[in-house]
Amino acid sequence: MEDRDIVELYWARSQQAIEESNAKYGRYCHTIALNICMNMEDAEECVSDTWFKAWNSMPSKRPERLRGFLGNMTRNLALDRWREKHRKKRGGGETELALSELSECFPADTDVEKELEFKELERAVGEFVRELPQRERRIFTARYYFLSPIGEIAQRLDERESRTRMTLYRLRTKLREALEKEGLC
C-alpha cells in the first residue's frame, strides 16, 4: 500500500491504518527502537507507542514522508524511554556511547533550551550532513541518528570496522571544525 493511502486511512480513522503501518514500517521502526533501547520489550512498546502517537497526530498533520515521520517518532520515543531507564545509572550501551562521541563536537556550555541557539546548531549540523558524500552521510546518520552499533554499520557497508571507526572520527573532527567556523562551538 502506498504511503498516501495509509495516511488517508489515518485521516479516515480506520484501524487498518495501524495494520498497514505495521506491515510496511514495523520492522524499520522496531530496528530503530531496538538500537536505542537495547531491549526487545522496550523496543516493541516504543513501536506500539509510535502507532498510537501517529493515530493521535494525523488529524492535525499530514506527513509528506510517512517513513521519516514514523521513524522520527519511534526514535524520539525510544530516546525518551532510554533516558528514563538510565536517569540514575549510566550504562555501557550504544546510545550513550554514540551520544558521548558527538559531545566533543558541541560546546560544553550549550543550553539546548535556548531555542534560537539550538535551531542554529540544528541547521548547521543538517547542512553539514547534507553536504557529505553519500557513504559518509550513511555512516553518520546510521551512527548518530539511528544509533546503530559500529560493527553493524561496517557490516552493512561491507568494510572493516576500523575503517568505519576512522570515518566517524574524521567526520566528528570535520563537524567540530565546521561548527567552530560558524562560531557555534
C-alpha positions in Angstrom: 0.0 0.0 0.0 1.3 3.5 -0.8 2.1 5.9 1.9 -0.6 8.4 0.9 -3.2 5.6 1.1 -2.0 4.8 4.6 -2.2 8.5 5.6 -5.7 8.6 4.2 -6.7 5.6 6.4 -5.4 7.5 9.4 -7.4 10.6 8.4 -10.5 8.3 7.9 -9.8 7.0 11.5 -9.6 3.4 10.1 -8.0 0.7 12.3 -6.5 -0.6 9.1 -4.0 2.4 9.1 -2.2 0.9 12.1 -2.2 -2.6 10.5 -0.8 -1.2 7.2 1.8 0.9 9.0 3.0 -2.1 11.0 3.1 -4.2 7.8 5.1 -1.7 5.9 7.2 0.0 8.6 7.0 -2.2 11.6 10.4 -3.8 11.1 12.0 -0.5 10.3 10.7 1.2 13.4 11.5 -1.8 15.5 15.1 -1.7 14.4 15.4 1.9 15.3 13.9 1.3 18.8 16.0 -1.8 19.4 19.2 0.1 18.5 18.4 2.7 21.1 16.7 0.7 23.9 18.8 -2.5 23.5 15.8 -4.4 24.9 13.2 -6.3 22.9 10.3 -5.5 25.2 11.1 -1.7 25.3 11.5 -1.7 21.5 8.1 -3.4 21.0 6.5 -0.9 23.4 8.1 2.0 21.5 6.7 0.8 18.2 3.3 0.3 19.7 3.5 3.9 21.1 4.5 5.1 17.6 1.3 3.8 16.1 -0.7 5.4 19.0 1.1 8.7 18.6 0.7 8.6 14.8 -3.0 7.9 15.3 -3.4 10.9 17.5 -1.3 13.3 15.5 -2.6 12.5 12.0 -5.8 14.6 12.1 -3.7 17.8 12.6 -0.7 16.7 10.5 -0.4 15.2 7.0 3.2 13.9 6.7 4.8 14.2 3.3 7.1 11.2 4.0 5.5 8.6 6.2 8.6 6.6 6.7 10.6 9.5 8.1 7.6 10.7 10.1 7.2 7.3 11.8 10.9 6.7 12.1 11.5 10.0 13.8 8.6 9.4 16.1 10.0 6.0 17.1 13.4 7.4 17.6 12.2 10.1 19.9 10.0 7.7 21.9 12.9 5.2 22.2 15.3 8.0 23.4 12.8 9.1 26.0 12.4 5.6 27.2 16.2 5.1 27.3 16.7 8.3 29.2 14.1 7.4 31.7 15.7 4.0 32.3 19.2 5.4 32.6 18.5 8.6 34.5 20.1 7.2 37.7 22.5 4.7 36.3 24.9 5.2 33.4 25.4 2.1 31.4 27.6 0.9 28.6 25.0 0.8 25.8 25.4 2.1 22.2 23.1 5.0 22.8 25.3 6.6 25.5 28.5 5.8 23.6 27.2 7.3 20.3 25.9 10.4 22.1 29.2 10.8 24.1 31.2 10.6 20.8 29.2 13.5 19.4 29.5 15.5 22.6 33.1 16.6 21.8 31.7 18.5 18.7 29.3 20.7 20.7 30.2 23.4 23.1 30.1 22.4 26.8 28.0 25.4 27.8 25.3 24.9 25.1 21.9 25.3 26.7 19.6 23.4 24.4 16.6 25.0 26.0 17.6 28.3 24.3 15.5 27.9 21.2 17.4 30.2 18.9 20.8 28.7 19.7 19.5 25.2 19.3 17.9 26.0 15.9 21.1 27.5 14.6 23.1 24.4 15.8 20.4 22.1 14.3 20.6 24.0 10.9 24.4 23.8 10.9 24.5 20.1 11.6 21.8 19.4 9.0 23.8 21.4 6.4 27.0 19.6 7.3 25.3 16.2 6.8 23.6 17.2 3.5 27.0 18.2 2.1 28.6 14.9 2.9 29.3 12.3 0.2 26.7 9.5 0.2 28.9 6.9 2.0 29.9 9.3 4.8 26.3 10.6 5.1 25.0 7.0 5.5 27.7 6.2 8.2 27.0 9.5 10.1 23.2 9.1 10.1 23.4 5.4 10.9 25.5 6.1 14.0 24.2 9.4 15.3 20.6 9.4 14.1 19.7 5.7 14.3 22.4 4.9 16.9 23.5 1.8 15.1 26.5 -0.1 16.5 29.7 0.5 14.6 30.1 -3.2 13.8 26.6 -3.3 12.2 27.3 -0.2 10.1 30.6 -1.7 8.9 28.9 -5.0 8.0 26.1 -3.2 6.1 28.8 -1.3 4.1 30.9 -4.5 3.7 34.0 -2.9 5.2 36.2 -3.3 8.2 35.1 -1.9 11.5 38.3 0.0 11.9 37.6 1.9 8.6 34.1 2.8 9.8 35.6 4.0 13.2 38.2 6.1 11.4 35.5 7.6 9.1 33.4 8.5 12.2 36.4 10.1 13.9 37.1 12.2 10.8 33.5 13.2 10.5 33.3 14.3 14.1 36.5 16.3 13.5 35.1 18.0 10.4 31.8 18.7 12.2 33.6 20.3 15.1 35.7 22.4 12.7 32.5 23.5 10.8 30.8 24.4 14.0 33.8 26.4 15.2 33.9 28.2 11.9 30.3 29.3 12.4 31.0 30.3 16.0 28.8 27.6 17.4 31.5 25.7 19.3 
